[in-house]
Amino acid sequence: MTEPFNINQFNCSISGSGQALVWAHGLCGCMQSEDAIGVYAWHRFPKKLQLIRYDAVGHGLSDTADNVDDYLWSNLAQNMLSIAQHYHAPKPFMLGGQSMGCASSLFAALAKPDNVKGLVLMTPPVAWQARAEKVDYYHKIAKAARILGGKGLAQMNAKHLDKMLPSWIIDAHKHSVLGMLDGLKSMKRHTLNQLFTAAAHNDLPSKQQLATISIPTLILAWQGDEAHPVATAKALSKALPNSTLHVASKMNHVDEWPELISEFCLALQS
């Protein structure tokens, strides 16, 4: 039986007023790690729009969950919609996120199509057949997480940042890129095990389902990231009837993303 939604379980941040963008971070991230890496520039997001950010269940300063199913993307989508409802985001609102946050946004749009007027999908995660090929990998990480915990995984990932980010982003953010691991360091062994076990079961909606999402969608991808391949972004762009795709191959392109997100949201403002 699903527990009733409790906003007190979530660490949230609200700024601005007006039309809302509800934003979700990626797997093992949090608001703190997003701010640390210096790519998002949320301080520049237009104040005439409302920005609702939050730490997903089991991440950052939000509470952990009881079951693996709580970390399935379809259930994270329900949390996203409930947070929007709690803060009285005017309907229809916009949804967006990075990686896991992309998935939450897509499942939320499928669940409540009349409530969503636009999507921002940043670095969509590996999906479909390519994701099926990584199931064993996610189970191995889940096992490692039980042994190493958040600090241990963070130390391991710090030595292999090139597996997490394109090399050209690492070079451009040498002094801040390790900040993306801040959220991981404090995560518990049990939570990480559940998260990566769920990752082995998660996948994006089918392309047939995606074809039913007709709202404007901005897709932002970057080259050189195996976990967030451009192939996924291109397939999403082809499947979503009303999408625009931007692919970054150098830091100057990523530097434009905050403005692209702001312009996209302002254009959808009622």
C-alpha positions as CSV (number, residue, x, y, z in Angstrom):
1,M,0.0,0.0,0.0
2,T,1.4,3.4,-1.0
3,E,2.0,5.8,1.8
4,P,0.2,9.2,1.6
5,F,2.4,12.0,0.2
6,N,4.1,14.0,3.0
7,I,5.8,17.3,1.8
8,N,7.9,17.3,5.1
9,Q,9.9,14.4,3.7
10,F,11.3,16.6,0.9
11,N,13.9,19.3,0.9
12,C,12.5,22.0,-1.4
13,S,13.5,25.4,-2.7
14,I,11.1,28.0,-4.2
15,S,12.0,31.2,-5.9
16,G,10.2,33.7,-8.1
17,S,6.5,33.9,-8.9
18,G,4.2,33.3,-11.8
19,Q,4.3,30.3,-14.2
20,A,6.2,27.5,-12.6
21,L,9.0,25.2,-13.7
22,V,9.3,22.2,-11.4
23,W,12.9,20.8,-11.7
24,A,14.4,17.5,-10.6
25,H,18.1,16.5,-10.4
26,G,19.8,13.3,-11.5
27,L,20.6,10.0,-9.8
28,C,22.8,10.5,-6.7
29,G,22.7,14.2,-7.1
30,C,20.8,16.9,-5.2
31,M,20.3,20.7,-5.3
32,Q,23.6,21.2,-3.5
33,S,25.6,19.2,-6.1
34,E,23.8,21.0,-9.0
35,D,24.8,24.3,-7.5
36,A,28.4,23.2,-7.0
37,I,29.1,22.2,-10.6
38,G,28.3,25.7,-11.9
39,V,26.4,24.6,-15.1
40,Y,22.8,25.4,-14.2
41,A,23.1,29.1,-13.1
42,W,19.7,29.0,-11.4
43,H,20.4,32.4,-9.9
44,R,19.9,33.8,-13.4
45,F,16.5,32.1,-13.9
46,P,13.8,34.9,-14.5
47,K,12.2,36.1,-11.3
48,K,8.9,36.5,-13.2
49,L,8.8,32.7,-13.3
50,Q,8.5,30.4,-10.3
51,L,11.2,27.8,-9.9
52,I,10.5,24.8,-7.7
53,R,13.5,22.6,-7.0
54,Y,13.7,19.7,-4.6
55,D,15.9,16.8,-3.5
56,A,14.4,13.6,-4.7
57,V,13.5,10.9,-2.2
58,G,16.7,9.3,-0.8
59,H,18.8,12.2,-2.0
60,G,20.3,15.3,-0.5
61,L,18.3,16.4,2.6
62,S,15.1,14.6,1.7
63,D,14.1,11.5,3.6
64,T,14.9,8.0,2.4
65,A,12.3,5.5,1.1
66,D,11.2,2.1,2.4
67,N,11.1,0.1,-0.8
68,V,13.0,-0.3,-4.1
69,D,9.7,0.6,-5.9
70,D,9.8,4.0,-4.4
71,Y,12.8,4.8,-6.6
72,L,11.1,3.7,-9.8
73,W,10.9,6.6,-12.2
74,S,7.1,6.3,-12.5
75,N,6.8,6.8,-8.7
76,L,9.3,9.6,-8.7
77,A,7.0,11.3,-11.2
78,Q,4.1,11.1,-8.8
79,N,6.3,12.8,-6.1
80,M,7.1,15.6,-8.7
81,L,3.4,16.1,-9.4
82,S,2.6,16.1,-5.7
83,I,5.2,18.7,-5.0
84,A,3.8,20.9,-7.7
85,Q,0.3,20.5,-6.2
86,H,1.5,21.3,-2.7
87,Y,3.1,24.6,-3.8
88,H,0.0,25.5,-5.8
89,A,1.9,25.7,-9.1
90,P,-0.6,27.3,-11.5
91,K,-1.8,24.6,-14.0
92,P,-0.6,23.8,-16.5
93,F,3.0,24.1,-15.3
94,M,6.4,23.1,-16.8
95,L,8.5,20.2,-15.7
96,G,12.1,19.5,-16.2
97,G,15.2,17.8,-15.0
98,Q,18.6,16.2,-15.6
99,S,18.9,12.5,-16.3
100,M,16.7,10.8,-13.7
101,G,14.8,14.1,-13.6
102,C,14.1,13.8,-17.3
103,A,12.5,10.5,-16.7
104,S,10.4,11.8,-13.8
105,S,9.2,14.6,-16.0
106,L,8.2,12.4,-18.9
107,F,6.3,9.9,-16.7
108,A,4.6,12.9,-15.0
109,A,3.5,14.3,-18.3
110,L,2.1,10.9,-19.3
111,A,0.3,10.6,-15.9
112,K,-1.2,14.1,-16.0
113,P,-1.1,15.4,-19.5
114,D,-3.5,18.3,-18.9
115,N,-1.4,19.6,-16.0
116,V,1.9,20.0,-18.0
117,K,2.5,22.6,-20.7
118,G,6.2,22.1,-21.4
119,L,9.2,19.9,-20.7
120,V,12.9,20.6,-20.3
121,L,14.9,17.3,-20.7
122,M,18.6,17.8,-19.9
123,T,21.0,15.0,-20.7
124,P,18.5,12.1,-21.0
125,P,19.7,8.8,-19.6
126,V,20.6,5.7,-21.5
127,A,17.4,4.0,-22.5
128,W,15.6,1.0,-24.2
129,Q,17.9,-1.6,-25.7
130,A,21.1,0.2,-24.7
131,R,19.8,0.3,-21.1
132,A,18.8,-3.4,-21.1
133,E,22.4,-4.1,-21.9
134,K,23.5,-2.3,-18.7
135,V,21.2,-4.2,-16.2
136,D,24.1,-6.3,-14.9
137,Y,26.2,-3.2,-14.4
138,Y,23.5,-1.6,-12.2
139,H,23.3,-4.7,-10.1
140,K,27.1,-4.7,-9.7
141,I,27.0,-1.0,-8.5
142,A,24.2,-1.9,-6.1
143,K,26.3,-4.6,-4.6
144,A,29.3,-2.3,-4.4
145,A,27.2,0.4,-2.8
146,R,26.3,-2.1,0.0
147,I,30.0,-2.4,0.7
148,L,31.4,1.1,0.0
149,G,28.6,3.4,1.0
150,G,28.3,7.0,-0.3
151,K,31.8,8.1,0.7
152,G,33.4,5.0,-0.9
153,L,31.5,5.4,-4.2
154,A,32.3,9.1,-4.3
155,Q,36.1,8.3,-3.8
156,M,35.9,5.7,-6.6
157,N,34.0,8.1,-8.9
158,A,36.4,10.9,-8.2
159,K,39.1,8.8,-9.9
160,H,36.9,8.1,-12.9
161,L,35.1,11.4,-13.6
162,D,35.5,10.8,-17.3
163,K,32.9,8.0,-16.9
164,M,30.4,10.5,-15.5
165,L,31.0,13.7,-17.6
166,P,32.4,14.6,-21.0
167,S,36.2,15.3,-20.7
168,W,35.7,18.9,-22.0
169,I,33.3,19.7,-19.2
170,I,35.8,18.3,-16.6
171,D,38.5,20.5,-18.2
172,A,36.4,23.6,-18.1
173,H,35.2,23.1,-14.4
174,K,38.3,21.6,-12.8
175,H,37.8,23.5,-9.6
176,S,34.1,22.7,-9.2
177,V,33.4,19.5,-10.9
178,L,34.1,17.4,-7.8
179,G,31.2,19.2,-6.2
180,M,28.8,17.0,-8.1
181,L,29.9,14.2,-5.8
182,D,28.9,16.1,-2.7
183,G,25.4,14.7,-2.7
184,L,26.7,11.1,-3.1
185,K,29.0,11.3,-0.1
186,S,26.3,11.5,2.5
187,M,24.1,8.7,1.0
188,K,23.5,5.6,3.0
189,R,24.5,2.1,1.9
190,H,20.9,0.8,2.0
191,T,19.6,3.7,0.0
192,L,22.2,3.4,-2.7
193,N,21.6,-0.3,-3.0
194,Q,17.9,0.4,-3.5
195,L,18.6,3.2,-6.0
196,F,20.8,1.1,-8.2
197,T,18.6,-1.9,-7.9
198,A,15.7,0.3,-9.1
199,A,18.0,1.6,-11.9
200,A,18.2,-2.0,-13.2
201,H,14.4,-2.0,-13.6
202,N,13.9,1.6,-14.8
203,D,13.5,2.7,-18.4
204,L,12.1,5.6,-20.3
205,P,8.5,5.4,-21.6
206,S,8.1,3.5,-24.9
207,K,8.4,5.4,-28.1
208,Q,4.7,4.8,-28.7
209,Q,3.9,6.4,-25.3
210,L,6.2,9.3,-26.1
211,A,4.4,10.0,-29.3
212,T,1.3,10.9,-27.3
213,I,3.2,13.8,-25.6
214,S,2.4,16.7,-27.9
215,I,3.5,19.6,-25.6
216,P,6.6,21.7,-26.4
217,T,9.8,20.0,-25.3
218,L,13.3,21.3,-25.1
219,I,16.0,18.6,-25.1
220,L,19.6,19.4,-24.1
221,A,22.3,16.8,-24.7
222,W,26.1,16.7,-24.7
223,Q,28.6,14.6,-26.6
224,G,31.0,12.2,-24.8
225,D,28.9,10.8,-22.0
226,E,28.2,7.1,-22.1
227,A,25.5,7.3,-19.4
228,H,23.7,10.0,-21.2
229,P,24.3,9.3,-24.9
230,V,23.3,11.6,-27.7
231,A,21.5,8.6,-29.3
232,T,18.9,8.7,-26.5
233,A,18.3,12.4,-27.0
234,K,18.0,12.0,-30.8
235,A,15.5,9.2,-30.3
236,L,13.5,11.3,-27.9
237,S,13.5,14.2,-30.3
238,K,12.2,11.9,-33.0
239,A,9.5,10.3,-30.9
240,L,8.2,13.5,-29.2
241,P,6.1,15.4,-31.8
242,N,6.9,18.9,-30.6
243,S,10.5,18.9,-29.5
244,T,13.6,20.9,-30.1
245,L,17.1,19.3,-29.7
246,H,20.4,21.1,-28.8
247,V,23.5,19.0,-28.7
248,A,26.6,20.5,-27.0
249,S,30.1,19.5,-28.1
250,K,32.0,22.2,-26.2
251,M,31.7,24.3,-23.1
252,N,30.4,27.4,-24.9
253,H,27.4,25.4,-26.0
254,V,26.6,24.3,-22.4
255,D,27.1,27.9,-21.2
256,E,24.1,28.8,-23.4
257,W,21.8,26.3,-21.7
258,P,20.5,28.5,-18.8
259,E,19.4,31.1,-21.3
260,L,17.8,28.5,-23.6
261,I,15.8,27.1,-20.6
262,S,14.8,30.6,-19.5
263,E,13.7,31.6,-23.1
264,F,11.8,28.3,-23.5
265,C,9.9,28.8,-20.2
266,L,9.2,32.5,-20.9
267,A,7.8,31.6,-24.3
268,L,5.3,29.3,-22.6
269,Q,4.2,31.8,-20.0
270,S,0.5,32.4,-20.0
